[in-house]
Amino acid sequence: MRRQKVIQQKIELVRTELNKLAQLYGLQDKRVLEKSRELDQLLNVLADARNCP
């Protein structure tokens, strides 16, 4: 359970960073796309953590 909490906190941080980058540079900017991929990876890690007993 603790691991999920840490992952959720990282997700919120990356989501905030993603939103800021998108506002500054637009949705098609390389930095925005990279941050979006980072967020996707964290969301996948969280999903895996929730599925493991």
N, CA and C atoms as an extended XYZ file, in Angstrom:
159
Properties=species:S:1:pos:R:3:atomname:S:1:resname:S:1:resid:I:1 pbc="F F F"
N         0.830       -1.204        0.000 N   MET     1
C         0.000        0.000        0.000 CA  MET     1
C         0.872        1.266        0.000 C   MET     1
N         1.938        1.255        0.745 N   ARG     2
C         2.837        2.415        0.810 CA  ARG     2
C         3.428        2.720       -0.564 C   ARG     2
N         3.791        1.651       -1.291 N   ARG     3
C         4.368        1.829       -2.635 CA  ARG     3
C         3.385        2.552       -3.550 C   ARG     3
N         2.123        2.193       -3.466 N   GLN     4
C         1.106        2.836       -4.297 CA  GLN     4
C         1.001        4.322       -3.973 C   GLN     4
N         1.107        4.662       -2.706 N   LYS     5
C         1.021        6.065       -2.290 CA  LYS     5
C         2.179        6.876       -2.878 C   LYS     5
N         3.371        6.299       -2.849 N   VAL     6
C         4.548        6.978       -3.407 CA  VAL     6
C         4.378        7.172       -4.908 C   VAL     6
N         3.905        6.139       -5.586 N   ILE     7
C         3.683        6.238       -7.033 CA  ILE     7
C         2.631        7.306       -7.333 C   ILE     7
N         1.560        7.344       -6.555 N   GLN     8
C         0.516        8.352       -6.762 CA  GLN     8
C         1.060        9.763       -6.586 C   GLN     8
N         1.940        9.944       -5.611 N   GLN     9
C         2.544       11.262       -5.404 CA  GLN     9
C         3.416       11.655       -6.597 C   GLN     9
N         4.170       10.699       -7.119 N   LYS    10
C         4.997       10.964       -8.298 CA  LYS    10
C         4.112       11.309       -9.495 C   LYS    10
N         3.007       10.600       -9.625 N   ILE    11
C         2.074       10.861      -10.725 CA  ILE    11
C         1.557       12.294      -10.657 C   ILE    11
N         1.171       12.732       -9.488 N   GLU    12
C         0.659       14.097       -9.342 CA  GLU    12
C         1.730       15.135       -9.670 C   GLU    12
N         2.957       14.870       -9.263 N   LEU    13
C         4.054       15.784       -9.571 CA  LEU    13
C         4.291       15.866      -11.078 C   LEU    13
N         4.358       14.717      -11.729 N   VAL    14
C         4.598       14.683      -13.166 CA  VAL    14
C         3.421       15.292      -13.924 C   VAL    14
N         2.206       15.059      -13.449 N   ARG    15
C         1.027       15.641      -14.090 CA  ARG    15
C         1.069       17.166      -14.025 C   ARG    15
N         1.483       17.688      -12.889 N   THR    16
C         1.611       19.149      -12.751 CA  THR    16
C         2.676       19.693      -13.699 C   THR    16
N         3.812       18.987      -13.757 N   GLU    17
C         4.878       19.401      -14.672 CA  GLU    17
C         4.403       19.351      -16.118 C   GLU    17
N         3.676       18.313      -16.461 N   LEU    18
C         3.150       18.166      -17.815 CA  LEU    18
C         2.229       19.334      -18.173 C   LEU    18
N         1.344       19.685      -17.281 N   ASN    19
C         0.427       20.796      -17.539 CA  ASN    19
C         1.171       22.116      -17.742 C   ASN    19
N         2.182       22.342      -16.918 N   LYS    20
C         2.969       23.577      -17.060 CA  LYS    20
C         3.698       23.614      -18.402 C   LYS    20
N         4.317       22.489      -18.761 N   LEU    21
C         5.022       22.428      -20.038 CA  LEU    21
C         4.071       22.636      -21.211 C   LEU    21
N         2.896       22.031      -21.137 N   ALA    22
C         1.921       22.164      -22.216 CA  ALA    22
C         1.474       23.618      -22.375 C   ALA    22
N         1.304       24.313      -21.264 N   GLN    23
C         0.910       25.722      -21.329 CA  GLN    23
C         2.021       26.577      -21.925 C   GLN    23
N         3.254       26.254      -21.583 N   LEU    24
C         4.391       27.044      -22.065 CA  LEU    24
C         4.714       26.784      -23.529 C   LEU    24
N         4.691       25.498      -23.932 N   TYR    25
C         5.233       25.127      -25.230 CA  TYR    25
C         4.230       24.551      -26.216 C   TYR    25
N         3.032       24.241      -25.768 N   GLY    26
C         2.041       23.634      -26.651 CA  GLY    26
C         2.109       22.116      -26.591 C   GLY    26
N         1.052       21.495      -27.029 N   LEU    27
C         0.910       20.047      -26.875 CA  LEU    27
C         1.839       19.226      -27.759 C   LEU    27
N         2.341       19.782      -28.830 N   GLN    28
C         3.174       19.020      -29.761 CA  GLN    28
C         4.671       19.151      -29.488 C   GLN    28
N         5.042       19.908      -28.477 N   ASP    29
C         6.450       20.113      -28.162 CA  ASP    29
C         7.085       18.815      -27.651 C   ASP    29
N         8.338       18.607      -28.021 N   LYS    30
C         9.060       17.389      -27.641 CA  LYS    30
C         9.083       17.201      -26.119 C   LYS    30
N         9.286       18.272      -25.381 N   ARG    31
C         9.342       18.175      -23.917 CA  ARG    31
C         8.013       17.732      -23.331 C   ARG    31
N         6.927       18.201      -23.927 N   VAL    32
C         5.592       17.826      -23.468 CA  VAL    32
C         5.335       16.354      -23.758 C   VAL    32
N         5.705       15.920      -24.946 N   LEU    33
C         5.497       14.522      -25.319 CA  LEU    33
C         6.327       13.583      -24.446 C   LEU    33
N         7.546       13.967      -24.130 N   GLU    34
C         8.389       13.147      -23.259 CA  GLU    34
C         7.800       13.057      -21.853 C   GLU    34
N         7.305       14.177      -21.349 N   LYS    35
C         6.701       14.184      -20.011 CA  LYS    35
C         5.423       13.361      -20.005 C   LYS    35
N         4.691       13.399      -21.092 N   SER    36
C         3.473       12.592      -21.212 CA  SER    36
C         3.811       11.097      -21.180 C   SER    36
N         4.880       10.723      -21.848 N   ARG    37
C         5.326        9.317      -21.816 CA  ARG    37
C         5.739        8.918      -20.400 C   ARG    37
N         6.401        9.818      -19.710 N   GLU    38
C         6.801        9.554      -18.329 CA  GLU    38
C         5.563        9.317      -17.455 C   GLU    38
N         4.553       10.140      -17.647 N   LEU    39
C         3.309        9.978      -16.901 CA  LEU    39
C         2.644        8.646      -17.242 C   LEU    39
N         2.616        8.301      -18.499 N   ASP    40
C         2.040        7.015      -18.915 CA  ASP    40
C         2.747        5.849      -18.228 C   ASP    40
N         4.058        5.911      -18.163 N   GLN    41
C         4.823        4.837      -17.526 CA  GLN    41
C         4.478        4.723      -16.045 C   GLN    41
N         4.366        5.856      -15.376 N   LEU    42
C         4.000        5.833      -13.954 CA  LEU    42
C         2.592        5.282      -13.749 C   LEU    42
N         1.682        5.643      -14.626 N   LEU    43
C         0.320        5.117      -14.525 CA  LEU    43
C         0.307        3.603      -14.722 C   LEU    43
N         1.145        3.109      -15.618 N   ASN    44
C         1.257        1.664      -15.820 CA  ASN    44
C         1.844        0.981      -14.585 C   ASN    44
N         2.840        1.597      -13.980 N   VAL    45
C         3.433        1.045      -12.760 CA  VAL    45
C         2.383        0.983      -11.649 C   VAL    45
N         1.588        2.027      -11.525 N   LEU    46
C         0.533        2.045      -10.510 CA  LEU    46
C        -0.496        0.952      -10.776 C   LEU    46
N        -0.890        0.791      -12.014 N   ALA    47
C        -1.848       -0.253      -12.355 CA  ALA    47
C        -1.285       -1.628      -12.010 C   ALA    47
N        -0.015       -1.847      -12.316 N   ASP    48
C         0.615       -3.130      -11.987 CA  ASP    48
C         0.665       -3.348      -10.477 C   ASP    48
N         0.987       -2.290       -9.733 N   ALA    49
C         1.073       -2.383       -8.272 CA  ALA    49
C        -0.294       -2.720       -7.674 C   ALA    49
N        -1.337       -2.197       -8.266 N   ARG    50
C        -2.696       -2.473       -7.760 CA  ARG    50
C        -3.129       -3.894       -8.067 C   ARG    50
N        -2.592       -4.467       -9.138 N   ASN    51
C        -2.971       -5.820       -9.534 CA  ASN    51
C        -2.168       -6.903       -8.819 C   ASN    51
N        -1.055       -6.515       -8.206 N   CYS    52
C        -0.231       -7.495       -7.478 CA  CYS    52
C        -0.761       -7.641       -6.054 C   CYS    52
N        -0.830       -8.869       -5.577 N   PRO    53
C        -1.316       -9.082       -4.205 CA  PRO    53
C        -0.326       -8.622       -3.157 C   PRO    53
